[in-house]
Amino acid sequence: MGLVLRPRMQARSQTNANAFPLASLTVCVLTYMSIHCRSLEGGAYMAKKTIAEIFDLTGKGAIVTGGAMGIGRAIVMRLTEAGAGVMIVDIDMDAASKVVQRVKEKGGKAEAIRADIRSLADAKKVVEATVQAFGSLDILVNNAGIYPISKALDTTEELWDRVLDINLKGTFFFSQAAAREMVRAKHGGRIINLASIDAVHPMGDVAHYNASKGGVMSLTKALALEWAPYGIIVNAIAPGSIWTSGSEKLRMEQEAAGKDPKEMLKKFETRWPLGRPGEPDDIAKVALFYASDAVNYVTGTTLVVDGGYLLS
C-alpha cells in the first residue's frame, strides 16, 4: 500500500503512537516535491516519458557476462533490440562471435571479449573495453554461472571454490568494477544479477549452487543499499526451470549416469502452474525491464520468474 497524503494530520497522542512519524513523513514528501519538482501542463509534477521512450536504451553501453548462449544470449538480443551497445563476455569466443554477427545482421551493436569471471583484472579490462567501444557503461548483467551436480557428501573443496568463485565472487567484482566506472562518470546505472529460485527453495545435489545463489540475492540488497546515493540501481532475477543448451547437457549427463530424464521431467511438470518450463527469452524480457527507466524507483529486489513453481 502506498503512502496516503492527508491534508490534516493530528498530533501524536498516547493512543496513536504512529501519528507523528506519518505526519513527519508526509511533510518531508511534500517539501521534497515543492523543492525538486516543477509544475507542468495539466498540473503534472514531472514530465512523463512514453512507453517507447521508457524502454529505449539507445546510446547505452552494457555488459552481459556469459552472453554467448542460453539466457545470456537472449538478454544480449533484447538489450541490443532496445538500442544498447552490448559487450558480450564469455570464454567461448566462437559462440560469442556468432552472437555478435547475429546482432549486427539485425542492425544492432555488439562486441565480444574473452574474460575469466573470477579475475579482478579481467573485470577491469572488460569495463574499459566497453567504455571504449560504446562511450559509456550504463548496464551490467551478471549472468555467467555454473550448475554442476554433486551431492553434499561428495562435493570437493575444488568444486565448492569453483562454483562460489564464478557465481558469487565474479558477480561481486564485476559489479564493483562497473560501479566504479558509473561513479566516476557520475551518471548512475543498472546492475542486474542472475540469482535462482534455488536460493529460497533448495533442490537436492546442488548445495554449493544453492549457497552461491543465496549469496547473490543477499549481495543484491547490500549493493542496492550502498550504491543508491550514486544513482546505481541493483536488482536480481530468480529464474526457475529454464530450458537452455545447459539443460540439454544436464539431460545427457543424467542419461549417462543411468537415470531417466523423463522421470525427472515428470516431477517438474506437475509443479508448473503455467504448464511449461521457461525459455531464455522469458528471462531476457525481465532483464530489459530492469535495465529500463521503468525501474527508476525500484532497487534491491529479486523478481521470481518460475512459471508459478514456488506456488505449487
PAZAPA-4460 file (N, C-alpha, C; in steps of 0.05 Angstrom, whole numbers, plus 32768, in hexadecimal, padded with zeros to 4 digits):
% residues 312
    n_x    n_y    n_z   ca_x   ca_y   ca_z    c_x    c_y    c_z   seq   type   mol
   8011   7FE8   8000   8000   8000   8000   8012   8019   8000     1      M     A
   800C   802C   7FEE   801D   8044   7FEC   8016   8058   8002     2      G     A
   8027   806B   8004   8023   8080   8018   800B   8091   8011     3      L     A
   7FF9   8096   8024   7FE2   80A7   801F   7FE7   80C2   802C     4      V     A
   7FE6   80D7   801B   7FEB   80F2   8025   7FD1   80FE   802E     5      L     A
   7FCE   8104   8047   7FB6   8110   8052   7FBA   812E   8057     6      R     A
   7FA7   813F   8051   7FAA   815C   8055   7FAE   8164   8072     7      P     A
   7FA1   8154   8084   7FA4   815C   80A0   7FAC   8143   80B0     8      R     A
   7FC0   8147   80C1   7FCA   8131   80D2   7FC8   8139   80EF     9      M     A
   7FBE   8128   8100   7FBD   812E   811C   7FD8   8129   8129    10      Q     A
   7FDD   8138   813E   7FF6   8135   814D   7FF7   811A   815A    11      A     A
   800F   8111   8160   8013   80F7   816D   8006   80F7   8188    12      R     A
   7FF8   80E1   818E   7FEB   80DD   81A7   7FF3   80C2   81B3    13      S     A
   7FEB   80BE   81CC   7FF1   80A4   81D8   7FE1   808E   81CB    14      Q     A
   7FCB   8094   81BF   7FBA   807F   81B3   7FC2   807A   8196    15      T     A
   7FD3   808B   818A   7FDC   8087   816E   7FF9   808E   816C    16      N     A
   800A   807B   8172   8027   8080   8173   8032   8083   8157    17      A     A
   8023   807C   8142   802E   807E   8126   8026   8098   8119    18      N     A
   8015   80A8   8125   800B   80C0   8118   8022   80D3   8112    19      A     A
   8033   80D9   8125   8048   80EC   8120   805C   80E4   810B    20      F     A
   8066   80CB   810C   8079   80C3   80F6   806C   80C5   80DB    21      P     A
   8053   80BD   80D7   8046   80BF   80BD   8042   80DC   80B5    22      L     A
   803B   80ED   80C8   8038   8109   80C2   8053   8115   80B9    23      A     A
   8068   810E   80C7   8083   8118   80C0   808B   810F   80A5    24      S     A
   8085   80F5   809E   808C   80EB   8084   807C   80FA   806E    25      L     A
   8062   80FF   8074   8052   810D   8061   805D   8129   805B    26      T     A
   8065   8137   8070   8071   8152   806D   808B   8150   805C    27      V     A
   809B   813C   8062   80B4   8138   8053   80AF   8134   8036    28      C     A
   809B   8123   8030   8095   811D   8014   808B   8136   8005    29      V     A
   8079   8145   8012   806E   815D   8006   8084   8172   8002    30      L     A
   8096   8175   8016   80AC   8188   8014   80BE   8181   7FFD    31      T     A
   80C5   8167   7FFB   80D6   815E   7FE5   80CA   8164   7FCA    32      Y     A
   80B0   815E   7FC8   80A2   8163   7FAE   80A2   8180   7FA7    33      M     A
   809E   8192   7FBB   809D   81AE   7FB5   80B8   81B9   7FAD    34      S     A
   80CE   81AD   7FB7   80E9   81B7   7FB1   80F3   81AC   7F97    35      I     A
   80EF   8192   7F92   80FC   8185   7F7C   80EB   8181   7F63    36      H     A
   80D1   8185   7F65   80C0   8181   7F4E   80B6   819B   7F43    37      C     A
   80AF   819B   7F2A   80A5   81B3   7F1C   8089   81AD   7F11    38      R     A
   8077   81BF   7F14   805C   81BB   7F09   805D   81BD   7EEB    39      S     A
   8051   81A9   7EDE   8050   81A9   7EC1   8033   81AB   7EB7    40      L     A
   802E   81A9   7E9E   8013   81AA   7E93   8002   8195   7E9F    41      E     A
   7FE9   819C   7EA5   7FD6   8189   7EB0   7FDB   8184   7ECE    42      G     A
   7FED   8193   7EDA   7FF2   8190   7EF6   8004   8179   7EFE    43      G     A
   8010   816C   7EEA   8022   8156   7EF0   803B   8160   7EFD    44      A     A
   8046   8150   7F10   805E   8159   7F1E   8077   8153   7F0D    45      Y     A
   8077   813E   7EFE   808F   8137   7EEE   8087   8130   7ED2    46      M     A
   8098   8138   7EBF   8093   8130   7EA3   8094   8112   7EA1    47      A     A
   8081   8106   7E93   807F   80E9   7E91   8089   80E0   7E75    48      K     A
   8099   80CB   7E75   80A2   80BF   7E5C   808D   80AD   7E52    49      K     A
   808D   80A9   7E38   807B   8095   7E2C   8086   8079   7E32    50      T     A
   8075   8065   7E2D   807E   804A   7E31   8096   8044   7E20    51      I     A
   8096   804D   7E07   80AC   8048   7DF5   80C6   8055   7E00    52      A     A
   80C3   806D   7E0B   80DB   807B   7E15   80E5   806D   7E2E    53      E     A
   80D3   8063   7E3F   80DB   8055   7E58   80ED   803D   7E52    54      I     A
   80E7   802F   7E3D   80F6   8016   7E37   810A   801A   7E21    55      F     A
   8110   8033   7E1A   8124   8039   7E05   813F   803B   7E12    56      D     A
   8152   802A   7E0B   816D   8029   7E16   8182   8034   7E03    57      L     A
   8178   8043   7DEF   818B   804F   7DDB   81A0   8060   7DE9    58      T     A
   81B9   805B   7DE2   81CF   806A   7DEE   81DA   805E   7E07    59      G     A
   81CE   8049   7E12   81D7   803C   7E2A   81EC   8027   7E23    60      K     A
   8200   8024   7E35   8213   800F   7E32   820E   7FFA   7E48    61      G     A
   820F   7FE0   7E40   8209   7FCA   7E52   821D   7FB4   7E51    62      A     A
   821F   7FA5   7E67   822F   7F8D   7E68   821D   7F76   7E70    63      I     A
   821F   7F60   7E62   8211   7F47   7E69   8225   7F31   7E6C    64      V     A
   8229   7F27   7E85   823C   7F11   7E88   822E   7EF7   7E81    65      T     A
   823D   7EE4   7E76   8231   7ECB   7E6D   821D   7ED0   7E57    66      G     A
   8223   7EE3   7E46   8210   7EEC   7E32   8210   7EDD   7E17    67      G     A
   8220   7EC7   7E16   8223   7EB9   7DFD   820D   7EA4   7DF7    68      A     A
   81FE   7E9D   7E0C   81EA   7E88   7E08   81D5   7E89   7E1E    69      M     A
   81BF   7E7A   7E19   81AA   7E78   7E2D   819D   7E92   7E35    70      G     A
   819A   7E95   7E4F   818D   7EAE   7E5A   819D   7EC6   7E53    71      I     A
   81B7   7EC5   7E55   81C8   7EDC   7E4E   81C5   7EE5   7E32    72      G     A
   81C4   7ED2   7E1F   81C0   7EDA   7E03   81A5   7EE7   7DFF    73      R     A
   8190   7EDD   7E0C   8176   7EE9   7E0A   8176   7F05   7E15    74      A     A
   8184   7F0A   7E2A   8185   7F25   7E36   8194   7F38   7E23    75      I     A
   81AA   7F2E   7E17   81B8   7F3E   7E04   81A6   7F47   7DED    76      V     A
   8196   7F34   7DE3   8184   7F3A   7DCC   816F   7F4F   7DD4    77      M     A
   8164   7F4D   7DEC   814F   7F60   7DF4   815B   7F7C   7DF9    78      R     A
   8173   7F7D   7E06   817F   7F97   7E0C   8187   7FA6   7DF3    79      L     A
   8192   7F97   7DE0   819A   7FA3   7DC7   8182   7FAB   7DB6    80      T     A
   816D   7F9B   7DB7   8154   7FA3   7DAA   8149   7FBD   7DB4    81      E     A
   814D   7FC2   7DCE   8144   7FDB   7DDA   8157   7FF2   7DD5    82      A     A
   816E   7FED   7DC8   8180   8002   7DC0   819B   8004   7DCF    83      G     A
   819F   7FF3   7DE3   81B8   7FF3   7DF2   81CE   7FE6   7DE1    84      A     A
   81E7   7FF0   7DE6   81FE   7FE2   7DDC   8207   7FCF   7DF2    85      G     A
   820C   7FB5   7DEB   8211   7FA1   7DFF   822C   7F94   7DFB    86      V     A
   823B   7F93   7E11   8254   7F84   7E11   824E   7F68   7E1C    87      M     A
   8253   7F54   7E0B   824E   7F38   7E13   8267   7F2D   7E20    88      I     A
   8265   7F24   7E39   827B   7F19   7E47   8278   7EFB   7E49    89      V     A
   828C   7EEC   7E3F   828A   7ECF   7E40   82A5   7EC3   7E3C    90      D     A
   82A7   7EA8   7E41   82C0   7E9A   7E3C   82BE   7E8B   7E21    91      I     A
   82A6   7E89   7E17   82A2   7E7C   7DFD   82A0   7E92   7DE7    92      D     A
   82B6   7E99   7DDC   82B6   7EAF   7DC9   82A9   7EA8   7DAE    93      M     A
   82AA   7E8F   7DA7   829C   7E87   7D8E   827E   7E8C   7D91    94      D     A
   8272   7E83   7DA7   8256   7E88   7DAC   8250   7EA6   7DAF    95      A     A
   8261   7EB4   7DBD   825D   7ED1   7DC1   825E   7EE0   7DA6    96      A     A
   8270   7ED8   7D95   8273   7EE5   7D7B   825A   7EE1   7D6A    97      S     A
   824E   7ECA   7D6D   8235   7EC4   7D5E   821E   7ED6   7D67    98      K     A
   821D   7EDB   7D82   8209   7EED   7D8C   820D   7F0A   7D83    99      V     A
   8227   7F12   7D82   822D   7F2D   7D78   8224   7F30   7D5B   100      V     A
   822A   7F1C   7D4B   8222   7F1C   7D2F   8203   7F1E   7D2C   101      Q     A
   81F5   7F0E   7D3D   81D8   7F0E   7D3B   81CD   7F2A   7D43   102      R     A
   81D8   7F36   7D58   81CF   7F51   7D60   81D3   7F65   7D4A   103      V     A
   81EB   7F64   7D3E   81F1   7F78   7D29   81E0   7F74   7D10   104      K     A
   81D9   7F5B   7D0A   81C7   7F55   7CF4   81AC   7F62   7CF8   105      E     A
   81A4   7F65   7D12   818A   7F71   7D18   818C   7F8F   7D1C   106      K     A
   81A4   7F9A   7D17   81A8   7FB7   7D19   81B0   7FC0   7D35   107      G     A
   81B7   7FAE   7D47   81BF   7FB6   7D62   81DD   7FB9   7D65   108      G     A
   81E5   7FBF   7D7D   8202   7FC3   7D83   820A   7FB0   7D99   109      K     A
   821F   7FA1   7D93   822A   7F8E   7DA7   8247   7F88   7DA1   110      A     A
   8256   7F82   7DB6   8272   7F79   7DB3   8275   7F62   7DC7   111      E     A
   828B   7F53   7DC4   8290   7F3D   7DD6   82AC   7F3E   7DE1   112      A     A
   82AF   7F35   7DF9   82C9   7F35   7E06   82CC   7F1C   7E18   113      I     A
   82E3   7F10   7E17   82E8   7EF8   7E28   82F1   7F01   7E43   114      R     A
   82E5   7EF6   7E58   82ED   7EFD   7E73   82E6   7EE7   7E86   115      A     A
   82F5   7EE5   7E9C   82F0   7ED3   7EB2   82E0   7EE2   7EC7   116      D     A
   82C8   7ED9   7ECC   82B6   7EE6   7EDF   82C3   7EE9   7EFA   117      I     A
   82D5   7ED6   7F01   82E1   7ED6   7F1B   82F7   7EEA   7F1E   118      R     A
   8300   7EF7   7F09   8317   7F08   7F09   8310   7F26   7F0C   119      S     A
   831B   7F32   7F21   8317   7F4F   7F25   8323   7F5F   7F0F   120      L     A
   833A   7F56   7F05   8347   7F65   7EEF   8336   7F63   7ED6   121      A     A
   832A   7F4C   7ED1   8318   7F4A   7EB9   82FF   7F5A   7EBC   122      D     A
   82F5   7F5D   7ED4   82DD   7F6E   7ED8   82E3   7F8B   7ED0   123      A     A
   82FA   7F94   7ED9   8302   7FAF   7ED2   8307   7FB2   7EB4   124      K     A
   8313   7F9E   7EA8   8318   7F9E   7E8B   82FE   7FA0   7E7B   125      K     A
   82EA   7F90   7E84   82D0   7F90   7E76   82C3   7FAB   7E78   126      V     A
   82C3   7FB7   7E8F   82B7   7FD1   7E93   82C4   7FE6   7E81   127      V     A
   82DE   7FE6   7E80   82ED   7FF9   7E6F   82E7   7FF5   7E52   128      E     A
   82E5   7FDC   7E49   82DF   7FD5   7E2D   82C3   7FDE   7E26   129      A     A
   82B0   7FDC   7E39   8295   7FE3   7E34   8292   8001   7E30   130      T     A
   829F   8011   7E41   829F   802E   7E3F   82AB   8037   7E25   131      V     A
   82C1   802A   7E1E   82CF   8031   7E05   82BD   802B   7DEC   132      Q     A
   82AF   8014   7DEE   829F   800C   7DD7   8285   801C   7DD4   133      A     A
   8278   8022   7DEA   825D   802E   7DE9   825B   8049   7DF6   134      F     A
   8271   8053   7E01   8270   806F   7E0C   8269   8071   7E2A   135      G     A
   825C   805C   7E34   8255   805D   7E51   824D   8041   7E5A   136      S     A
   824C   803D   7E74   8242   8024   7E7F   822A   802B   7E91   137      L     A
   8212   8022   7E89   81FA   8029   7E96   81EB   8011   7EA2   138      D     A
   81F1   7FF9   7E97   81E3   7FE1   7EA0   81F6   7FCA   7EA2   139      I     A
   81F4   7FBB   7EB8   8203   7FA3   7EBC   81F0   7F8C   7EC2   140      L     A
   81F2   7F76   7EB3   81E2   7F5F   7EB9   81F5   7F48   7EC1   141      V     A
   81F4   7F41   7EDA   8205   7F2B   7EE5   81F6   7F10   7EE0   142      N     A
   81FA   7F05   7EC9   81EC   7EED   7EC1   81FD   7ED4   7EC4   143      N     A
   8217   7ED6   7EC0   8228   7EBE   7EC0   8225   7EAE   7ED9   144      A     A
   8223   7E94   7ED6   8221   7E82   7EEE   8223   7E65   7EE5   145      G     A
   8229   7E54   7EF8   822A   7E37   7EF3   8219   7E28   7F06   146      I     A
   8211   7E10   7EFE   81FD   7E00   7F0D   8205   7DE3   7F0E   147      Y     A
   821D   7DDC   7F18   8225   7DC0   7F18   8216   7DB0   7F2E   148      P     A
   820E   7D98   7F27   8200   7D87   7F39   8214   7D78   7F4B   149      I     A
   820F   7D79   7F65   8221   7D6B   7F78   8213   7D6A   7F93   150      S     A
   8210   7D52   7F9E   8205   7D4E   7FB8   8217   7D5C   7FCD   151      K     A
   820B   7D67   7FE2   821A   7D75   7FF6   8230   7D64   8003   152      A     A
   822A   7D4A   8006   823E   7D38   8012   8256   7D33   8000   153      L     A
   8252   7D38   7FE6   8267   7D33   7FD2   8274   7D4C   7FC8   154      D     A
   826A   7D63   7FCE   8275   7D7C   7FC3   8291   7D82   7FCE   155      T     A
   82A3   7D86   7FBB   82BF   7D8C   7FC2   82C3   7DA9   7FC7   156      T     A
   82D9   7DB0   7FD4   82E0   7DCC   7FD9   82E4   7DDA   7FBE   157      E     A
   82F0   7DCC   7FAB   82F5   7DD8   7F91   82DB   7DDF   7F83   158      E     A
   82C7   7DCD   7F84   82AE   7DD3   7F77   829F   7DEA   7F86   159      L     A
   829F   7DE9   7FA0   8293   7DFE   7FB0   829E   7E1A   7FA9   160      W     A
   82B9   7E1B   7FA9   82C6   7E35   7FA3   82C0   7E3E   7F86   161      D     A
   82C0   7E2B   7F73   82BA   7E33   7F58   829F   7E3F   7F54   162      R     A
   828B   7E32   7F60   826F   7E3C   7F5E   826C   7E57   7F6C   163      V     A
   8276   7E59   7F84   8274   7E73   7F93   8284   7E89   7F85   164      L     A
   829B   7E82   7F7A   82AB   7E96   7F6C   829D   7EA1   7F54   165      D     A
   8291   7E90   7F44   8284   7E99   7F2B   8269   7EA6   7F31   166      I     A
   8259   7E99   7F41   823E   7EA2   7F46   823B   7EBA   7F58   167      N     A
   824C   7EBB   7F6D   824A   7ED1   7F81   8261   7EE5   7F80   168      L     A
   8279   7EDB   7F81   8291   7EED   7F80   8291   7EFC   7F66   169      K     A
   828C   7EEF   7F50   828B   7EFD   7F36   8276   7F12   7F35   170      G     A
   825F   7F0C   7F40   8249   7F1F   7F41   8251   7F38   7F50   171      T     A
   825E   7F34   7F67   8266   7F4B   7F77   827B   7F5C   7F6A   172      F     A
   8290   7F50   7F60   82A6   7F60   7F55   82A0   7F6C   7F3A   173      F     A
   828F   7F60   7F2A   8286   7F6D   7F11   8273   7F85   7F19   174      F     A
   8263   7F81   7F2D   8252   7F97   7F37   8263   7FAE   7F41   175      S     A
   8278   7FA7   7F50   8289   7FBC   7F5B   8297   7FCC   7F45   176      Q     A
   82A2   7FBD   7F31   82AF   7FCB   7F1B   829C   7FDD   7F0B   177      A     A
   8284   7FD3   7F07   8270   7FE2   7EF8   8267   7FFB   7F08   178      A     A
   8263   7FF7   7F22   825A   800D   7F33   826F   8023   7F35   179      A     A
   8288   801B   7F36   829D   802F   7F37   829D   8041   7F1F   180      R     A
   8298   8035   7F08   8296   8045   7EEF   827C   8056   7EEF   181      E     A
   8266   804B   7EF9   824D   805B   7EFA   8250   8073   7F0D   182      M     A
   825E   806E   7F23   8262   8084   7F37   8275   8099   7F2A   183      V     A
   828A   8090   7F1D   829D   80A2   7F11   828F   80B4   7EFC   184      R     A
   827D   80A7   7EEC   8270   80B6   7ED7   8258   80C6   7EE1   185      A     A
   8250   80C2   7EFA   823B   80D1   7F07   8220   80CF   7EF8   186      K     A
   821A   80B8   7EEE   8200   80B5   7EE0   81EF   809E   7EEB   187      H     A
   81F8   8091   7F00   81E9   807A   7F0B   81E9   8063   7EF8   188      G     A
   81D7   8050   7EFC   81D5   8039   7EEA   81C4   8023   7EF5   189      G     A
   81C4   800D   7EE7   81B4   7FF5   7EEF   81C6   7FDD   7EF1   190      R     A
   81C3   7FCE   7F07   81D1   7FB5   7F0A   81BB   7FA0   7F0F   191      I     A
   81BB   7F8B   7EFE   81A7   7F76   7EFF   81B5   7F5B   7F04   192      I     A
   81AF   7F4F   7F1A   81BC   7F36   7F22   81A9   7F1E   7F1D   193      N     A
   81B4   7F08   7F13   81A4   7EF0   7F0F   81A7   7EDE   7F28   194      L     A
   8191   7EDD   7F37   8191   7ECB   7F4E   8183   7EB1   7F46   195      A     A
   8172   7EA6   7F57   8164   7E8D   7F50   814F   7E88   7F65   196      S     A
   813A   7E7A   7F5E   8127   7E72   7F73   8133   7E5E   7F86   197      I     A
   8149   7E51   7F7E   8158   7E3F   7F90   8162   7E4D   7FA9   198      D     A
   8164   7E68   7FA7   816D   7E77   7FBE   8159   7E77   7FD5   199      A     A
   813F   7E74   7FCE   812A   7E74   7FE2   811C   7E59   7FE4   200      V     A
   8121   7E48   7FD1   8115   7E2D   7FD1   812A   7E19   7FC7   201      H     A
   813D   7E12   7FD8   8153   7E01   7FD0   814A   7DE6   7FC5   202      P     A
   8159   7DDE   7FB0   8154   7DC4   7FA5   816B   7DB2   7FAB   203      M     A
   8167   7D98   7FA9   817C   7D85   7FB1   8194   7D84   7F9E   204      G     A
   81AA   7D7C   7FA9   81C3   7D78   7F9A   81D1   7D91   7F8F   205      D     A
   81C8   7DA8   7F99   81D5   7DC1   7F90   81D8   7DD5   7FA7   206      V     A
   81E0   7DCC   7FBE   81E2   7DDD   7FD5   81F5   7DF4   7FD0   207      A     A
   820B   7DEF   7FC1   821E   7E03   7FBA   8212   7E19   7FA9   208      H     A
   8201   7E11   7F95   81F4   7E24   7F84   81DF   7E34   7F94   209      Y     A
   81CF   7E26   7FA4   81BB   7E33   7FB5   81C8   7E49   7FC6   210      N     A
   81DF   7E42   7FD2   81ED   7E56   7FE3   81F6   7E6E   7FD3   211      A     A
   8200   7E69   7FBB   820A   7E7F   7FAB   81F4   7E92   7FA3   212      S     A
   81DD   7E87   7F9C   81C7   7E98   7F93   81B9   7EA6   7FAB   213      K     A
   81B9   7E99   7FC2   81B0   7EA7   7FDA   81C1   7EBF   7FE0   214      G     A
   81DB   7EBB   7FDB   81EE   7ED2   7FDE   81E8   7EE8   7FCB   215      G     A
   81E2   7EE1   7FB2   81DB   7EF5   7F9E   81C3   7F06   7FA6   216      V     A
   81AF   7EF9   7FB1   8197   7F07   7FB9   819D   7F1B   7FD0   217      M     A
   81AD   7F12   7FE3   81B5   7F23   7FF9   81C7   7F3A   7FF0   218      S     A
   81DA   7F33   7FDE   81EC   7F47   7FD3   81DC   7F5D   7FC4   219      L     A
   81C8   7F55   7FB5   81B8   7F68   7FA7   81AC   7F7D   7FB9   220      T     A
   81A2   7F75   7FD0   8196   7F88   7FE3   81AC   7F9A   7FEF   221      K     A
   81C3   7F8E   7FF5   81D8   7F9D   8002   81E3   7FB3   7FEF   222      A     A
   81E7   7FAC   7FD6   81F2   7FBF   7FC2   81DD   7FD4   7FBB   223      L     A
   81C3   7FCC   7FBA   81AE   7FDF   7FB5   81AD   7FF5   7FCA   224      A     A
   81B0   7FED   7FE3   81B0   8000   7FF9   81C8   8012   7FF8   225      L     A
   81E0   8006   7FF4   81F9   8016   7FF6   81FC   8029   7FDE   226      E     A
   81F3   8020   7FC6   81F8   8030   7FAE   81E0   8041   7FA5   227      W     A
   81CB   8040   7FB4   81B4   8051   7FAD   81BB   806F   7FAC   228      A     A
   81CB   8079   7FBE   81D2   8096   7FBC   81E0   809E   7FA2   229      P     A
   81EC   808B   7F95   81F9   8090   7F7B   81E7   808D   7F63   230      Y     A
   81CE   8086   7F68   81BB   8082   7F52   81BE   8067   7F45   231      G     A
   81CB   8054   7F52   81CE   803A   7F48   81B8   8028   7F53   232      I     A
   81A8   801D   7F41   8192   800C   7F48   8199   7FEF   7F45   233      I     A
   8196   7FDF   7F5A   819F   7FC3   7F59   8187   7FB1   7F5F   234      V     A
   8181   7F9F   7F4D   816B   7F8C   7F50   8174   7F70   7F47   235      N     A
   8164   7F5D   7F4D   816A   7F41   7F46   8152   7F33   7F39   236      A     A
   8158   7F1F   7F29   8144   7F0E   7F1D   8149   7EF2   7F28   237      I     A
   8133   7EE4   7F31   8136   7EC9   7F3A   8126   7EB6   7F27   238      A     A
   8134   7EAB   7F14   8127   7E99   7F01   8120   7E7F   7F0E   239      P     A
   810A   7E72   7F04   8104   7E57   7F0B   8110   7E45   7EF7   240      G     A
   8101   7E31   7EED   810C   7E1E   7ED9   810B   7E2B   7EBE   241      S     A
   8122   7E30   7EB3   8125   7E3D   7E98   8133   7E29   7E86   242      I     A
   8127   7E23   7E6F   8132   7E0F   7E5D   8147   7E1D   7E4B   243      W     A
   8160   7E15   7E4F   8177   7E20   7E40   8188   7E0A   7E36   244      T     A
   819E   7E11   7E28   81B1   7DFC   7E20   81BE   7DEF   7E38   245      S     A
   81BF   7DFE   7E4E   81CA   7DF3   7E67   81B7   7DDE   7E72   246      G     A
   819D   7DE2   7E6E   8189   7DCE   7E77   818C   7DB5   7E67   247      S     A
   8191   7DB7   7E4D   8195   7DA0   7E3C   81AE   7D91   7E45   248      E     A
   81C3   7D9F   7E4C   81DB   7D92   7E55   81D6   7D83   7E6F   249      K     A
   81C6   7D8E   7E81   81BF   7D81   7E9A   81AF   7D68   7E94   250      L     A
   819D   7D69   7E81   818D   7D52   7E7A   819F   7D3B   7E71   251      R     A
   81B3   7D41   7E61   81C6   7D2D   7E56   81D6   7D21   7E6D   252      M     A
   81DE   7D32   7E80   81ED   7D29   7E97   81DC   7D16   7EA8   253      E     A
   81C2   7D1C   7EAB   81B0   7D0B   7EBA   81AE   7CEF   7EAD   254      Q     A
   81AC   7CF0   7E92   81AA   7CD7   7E84   81C3   7CC6   7E87   255      E     A
   81DA   7CD3   7E86   81F4   7CC6   7E89   81F7   7CBA   7EA4   256      A     A
   81EA   7CC6   7EB8   81EB   7CBC   7ED3   81D6   7CA6   7ED9   257      A     A
   81C8   7C9E   7EC4   81B4   7C89   7EC7   8199   7C93   7ED1   258      G     A
   8194   7CAD   7ED1   817B   7CB8   7EDA   8169   7CBF   7EC3   259      K     A
   814F   7CBD   7EC6   813C   7CC3   7EB1   8134   7CE0   7EB2   260      D     A
   813D   7CF1   7E9F   8136   7D0D   7E9F   8118   7D12   7E9D   261      P     A
   8109   7CFF   7E91   80EC   7D02   7E8F   80DF   7D02   7EAA   262      K     A
   80E9   7CF1   7EBC   80DE   7CF0   7ED7   80E3   7D0A   7EE6   263      E     A
   80FB   7D15   7EE2   8101   7D2F   7EEF   80EF   7D45   7EE4   264      M     A
   80EA   7D44   7EC9   80D9   7D58   7EBD   80BC   7D56   7EC7   265      L     A
   80B2   7D3D   7ECC   8097   7D39   7ED6   8094   7D46   7EF1   266      K     A
   80A8   7D44   7F02   80A7   7D50   7F1C   80A3   7D6E   7F1B   267      K     A
   80B1   7D7B   7F07   80AE   7D98   7F04   8094   7DA0   7EF7   268      F     A
   808B   7D90   7EE4   8072   7D97   7ED5   805A   7D9B   7EE8   269      E     A
   8059   7D8B   7EFD   8042   7D8D   7F0F   8044   7DA6   7F20   270      T     A
   805A   7DB4   7F20   805E   7DCC   7F31   8060   7DE5   7F21   271      R     A
   805A   7DE5   7F07   8059   7DFD   7EF7   803C   7E05   7EF2   272      W     A
   8032   7E18   7F02   8016   7E20   7EFE   8011   7E2B   7EE1   273      P     A
   8025   7E36   7ED5   8022   7E40   7EBA   8027   7E2A   7EA5   274      L     A
   802D   7E12   7EAE   802E   7DFB   7E9C   8046   7DF7   7E8B   275      G     A
   805C   7E06   7E8F   8073   7E02   7E7F   808C   7E0D   7E8D   276      R     A
   80A4   7E04   7E84   80BC   7E10   7E8F   80C0   7E2B   7E82   277      P     A
   80D1   7E3B   7E8D   80D6   7E56   7E82   80E8   7E55   7E6A   278      G     A
   80E8   7E6A   7E5B   80FB   7E6E   7E45   810E   7E85   7E4B   279      E     A
   8125   7E85   7E3F   8138   7E9B   7E44   812C   7EB6   7E41   280      P     A
   811A   7EB9   7E2D   810F   7ED4   7E28   80FC   7EDD   7E3F   281      D     A
   80F2   7EC9   7E4F   80E1   7ED1   7E66   80F2   7EE1   7E7A   282      D     A
   810B   7EDA   7E7C   811E   7EE8   7E8E   8128   7F01   7E81   283      I     A
   812D   7F00   7E67   8138   7F17   7E59   8125   7F2F   7E5A   284      A     A
   810B   7F2A   7E58   80F7   7F40   7E59   80F7   7F4D   7E74   285      K     A
   80FB   7F3E   7E89   80FD   7F49   7EA4   8116   7F59   7EA7   286      V     A
   812C   7F4F   7E9C   8146   7F5E   7E9D   8142   7F79   7E8F   287      A     A
   8134   7F79   7E78   812F   7F93   7E6A   811F   7FA6   7E7C   288      L     A
   810B   7F9B   7E8A   80FB   7FAB   7E9D   810D   7FB8   7EB2   289      F     A
   811F   7FA8   7EBE   8131   7FB2   7ED3   8145   7FC6   7EC8   290      Y     A
   814C   7FC3   7EAE   8160   7FD5   7EA2   8153   7FF0   7E9A   291      A     A
   8139   7FF1   7E99   812B   8008   7E8E   8124   801D   7EA4   292      S     A
   8118   8033   7E9A   810F   8048   7EAD   80F6   8041   7EBB   293      D     A
   80EB   8029   7EB6   80D3   8020   7EC4   80D9   801A   7EE2   294      A     A
   80F3   8017   7EE8   80FA   8010   7F04   810B   8026   7F11   295      V     A
   8105   803F   7F0B   8114   8055   7F17   8110   8056   7F35   296      N     A
   80FB   804A   7F40   80F6   804B   7F5D   80F4   802F   7F68   297      Y     A
   8102   801C   7F5C   8102   8000   7F65   811F   7FF7   7F68   298      V     A
   8127   7FF0   7F80   8143   7FE6   7F84   8143   7FD2   7F9B   299      T     A
   8156   7FBF   7F9A   8159   7FAC   7FAF   8145   7F95   7FAE   300      G     A
   8137   7F92   7F97   8122   7F7E   7F95   812C   7F65   7F86   301      T     A
   811E   7F4F   7F8A   8122   7F37   7F7A   8107   7F2F   7F6E   302      T     A
   8106   7F2E   7F54   80ED   7F26   7F46   80EF   7F08   7F3F   303      L     A
   80DD   7EF9   7F49   80DC   7EDC   7F43   80CE   7ED8   7F29   304      V     A
   80DB   7EC8   7F17   80D0   7EC2   7EFD   80D1   7EA4   7EFA   305      V     A
   80BC   7E97   7F04   80BC   7E79   7F06   80A2   7E6C   7EFD   306      D     A
   8091   7E7B   7EEF   8078   7E6F   7EE6   8066   7E66   7EFC   307      G     A
   806A   7E71   7F14   8059   7E6A   7F2B   8063   7E52   7F3B   308      G     A
   807B   7E49   7F35   8086   7E31   7F42   8085   7E32   7F61   309      Y     A
   808D   7E49   7F6C   808F   7E4C   7F89   8073   7E4C   7F96   310      L     A
   805E   7E50   7F86   8043   7E50   7F91   8038   7E33   7F94   311      L     A
   8044   7E21   7F86   8039   7E05   7F85   8042   7DF4   7F9C   312      S     A
***
